[in-house]
Every structure is written in structure tokens, then in C-alpha cells.
Amino acid sequence: MAKQAAGILLFRRGTAGLEVLLAHPGGPLWARKDYGAWTLPKGQFTEGELPLDAAKREFEEEMGSAPAGEFQPLGTLKQPSGKVIHAWAAEADFDCASLQSNLFSMEWPPKSGRMDEFPEIDRAAWFSIDQARMKILKGQAPFLDRLLEITKNK
């Protein structure tokens, strides 16, 4: 069975139109990557955990505060890696300066035998839909189209 993850795509309506909150993965492997590297806050869940509950938990772990709002399903997408992402949208604000991500450990530098800790998310930012299309991982871009579809009549 494919790995499964769940996430939340926050959005807000500004003077320049619809904006989405994206997160940049932390750690040395992502440090110099920008375009095509950003993601919606998400994480894996286990059998027996409801995907929306996992999405809320992961958002809080990665961003440092619980997501709020009315959660609207964006469906699922199979990623090039085979992972399946379940996503929801919620209209809410988030202060990017308040980001407090959990940490993960990895050997760094490779083959050094030294373990180091890094934040899962090293920064977050609000982007217009056009900007987000350039920043988001290619496999997650259809979530932006789905968001536009559910918000166009509201």
C-alpha cells in the first residue's frame, strides 16, 4: 500500500486576490531549493487515524499552531513518488513570523557519523496563486486549481 499523507492548504483573500500559505521544507537537502520546493503543511498518517485529524495534527506540529476554519476537501493526489496526499482547504490567517516547527534528526554531513537536528519546516510564506504555481512541488499544483474551483463562487 502506498504511503499516505494529509495536509491543509490555508488561504486568505487579500487586496491582490487569493493567497495561499506554503511551507518550505527544512534541513540541508532543501536549503538551496526554492522554485518547485514548497509544500502545503502535511505529514504521514497511520491506519486508523482519520486523514483530516492527521492533517490538523501535522499542521500544528509543523507550523506551531492549530489550524482554524471550515475545512473543505480538496481530494487526493498521487505524487510522482507514489505517495497519496489527502488535502483540505481552510480560509484563515497565519502569521509566518510565529512559525515554530518540530525537529527531525539526520546524519549530517553524510557518512560523518554525526547526527544533527533540523526543523521540518524552516519558513512559511503567503503567495498569490500565480506565485504559488512556481513555488509548490509539481505534484501538489493541482490542489491550487481545486482551491480556485471551490472559492470562485464565494
Phi, psi and omega per residue, in radians:
M1 nan 2.428 -3.112
A2 -1.173 2.591 3.027
K3 -1.101 2.553 -3.128
Q4 -2.183 2.490 3.102
A5 -2.348 2.793 3.125
A6 -2.398 2.503 -3.105
G7 -2.639 2.977 -3.120
I8 -2.206 2.280 3.076
L9 -1.835 1.773 3.090
L10 -1.320 2.544 3.047
F11 -2.435 2.764 3.077
R12 -2.538 2.795 3.122
R13 -1.894 2.031 -3.140
G14 -1.942 -3.087 3.129
T15 -1.136 -0.450 3.134
A16 -1.611 0.113 -3.134
G17 1.881 -2.798 -3.082
L18 -1.251 2.362 3.064
E19 -2.219 2.599 3.111
V20 -2.136 2.618 3.094
L21 -1.633 2.141 3.064
L22 -2.102 2.697 -3.112
A23 -2.044 2.506 3.111
H24 -1.785 2.190 -3.129
P25 -1.083 2.445 3.132
G26 -1.524 3.075 3.106
G27 1.689 2.836 -3.038
P28 -1.181 -0.422 -3.116
L29 -1.240 -0.415 -3.108
W30 -1.880 -0.096 -2.965
A31 -0.949 -0.675 -3.071
R32 -1.772 0.151 -3.119
K33 -1.772 2.427 -3.127
D34 -2.309 -1.308 -3.134
Y35 -1.119 2.262 -3.131
G36 1.324 0.281 -3.085
A37 -2.039 -0.330 -3.050
W38 -1.367 2.776 -3.030
T39 -2.530 2.840 2.918
L40 -1.375 2.562 3.105
P41 -1.041 2.123 -3.040
K42 -2.744 2.953 3.073
G43 -2.963 2.941 -3.100
Q44 -1.264 2.692 3.043
F45 -2.335 2.835 -3.064
T46 -1.850 2.856 3.097
E47 -1.000 2.352 -3.137
G48 1.699 -0.312 3.087
E49 -1.625 2.297 3.113
L50 -1.214 2.380 -3.100
P51 -0.976 -0.718 3.141
L52 -1.156 -0.679 3.078
D53 -1.075 -0.714 3.120
A54 -1.143 -0.711 3.138
A55 -1.074 -0.763 3.116
K56 -1.127 -0.755 3.140
R57 -1.093 -0.820 -3.120
E58 -1.115 -0.687 3.104
F59 -1.038 -0.818 -3.127
E60 -1.112 -0.720 3.134
E61 -1.140 -0.719 -3.042
E62 -1.475 -0.491 -3.043
M63 -1.882 -0.364 3.079
G64 1.677 0.004 3.057
S65 -2.622 2.660 -3.114
A66 -1.245 2.422 3.096
P67 -1.280 2.591 3.125
A68 -2.199 2.907 3.075
G69 2.067 -3.133 3.076
E70 -1.596 2.079 -3.047
F71 -1.516 2.085 -3.120
Q72 -1.929 2.219 -3.073
P73 -1.161 2.387 3.030
L74 -1.872 0.039 3.119
G75 1.462 -2.780 -3.104
T76 -2.153 2.720 3.038
L77 -2.404 2.348 3.025
K78 -1.545 2.200 -3.105
Q79 -1.473 2.803 3.088
P80 -0.944 -0.510 3.122
S81 -1.287 -0.218 -3.069
G82 1.743 -0.273 3.111
K83 -1.135 2.497 3.094
V84 -1.858 2.199 3.128
I85 -1.885 2.229 3.016
H86 -1.739 2.298 -3.078
A87 -2.347 2.654 3.058
W88 -2.290 2.639 3.044
A89 -1.901 2.592 3.062
A90 -2.565 2.363 3.091
E91 -1.509 1.985 -3.104
A92 -2.880 2.858 3.081
D93 -1.794 2.770 3.088
F94 -2.597 2.267 3.105
D95 -1.496 1.875 -3.082
C96 -1.050 -0.453 3.113
A97 -1.203 -0.300 -3.114
S98 -1.580 0.050 -3.112
L99 -0.939 2.226 3.048
Q100 -2.445 1.671 -3.060
S101 -1.577 2.664 2.995
N102 -1.241 2.969 -3.065
L103 -1.963 2.717 2.985
F104 -2.274 2.747 -3.137
S105 -1.900 2.491 3.022
M106 -2.704 2.741 3.082
E107 -1.261 2.153 3.117
W108 -2.615 2.295 -0.111
P109 -1.153 2.824 -3.122
P110 -0.956 2.459 3.099
K111 1.086 0.321 3.138
S112 -1.551 -0.330 -3.066
G113 1.379 0.007 -3.129
R114 -1.750 2.205 3.101
M115 -1.639 2.462 3.114
D116 -2.375 2.786 3.114
E117 -1.937 2.492 -3.130
F118 -2.411 2.646 3.062
P119 -1.253 2.479 3.072
E120 -1.073 -0.660 3.105
I121 -2.156 2.176 -3.117
D122 -1.703 -0.288 3.044
R123 -2.866 2.813 3.094
A124 -2.389 2.672 -3.131
A125 -2.716 2.696 3.038
W126 -1.607 2.363 -3.141
F127 -2.310 2.560 2.947
S128 -1.129 2.861 3.128
I129 -1.026 -0.753 3.141
D130 -1.095 -0.748 3.096
Q131 -1.128 -0.747 -3.114
A132 -1.060 -0.636 3.119
R133 -1.037 -0.576 3.128
M134 -1.420 -0.542 -3.034
K135 -1.520 -0.618 -2.988
I136 -1.275 2.618 3.014
L137 -0.960 2.367 -3.033
K138 -0.931 -0.698 -3.103
G139 -1.194 -0.277 3.133
Q140 -1.739 -0.155 -3.090
A141 -0.965 -0.637 3.123
P142 -1.040 -0.373 3.063
F143 -1.107 -0.549 3.103
L144 -1.132 -0.747 3.096
D145 -1.108 -0.711 3.122
R146 -1.140 -0.662 3.079
L147 -1.097 -0.803 3.111
L148 -1.014 -0.691 -3.135
E149 -1.096 -0.775 -3.086
I150 -1.380 -0.282 -3.108
T151 -1.805 -0.115 -3.010
K152 -1.177 -0.447 -3.137
N153 -1.815 0.219 -3.109
K154 -1.974 nan nan
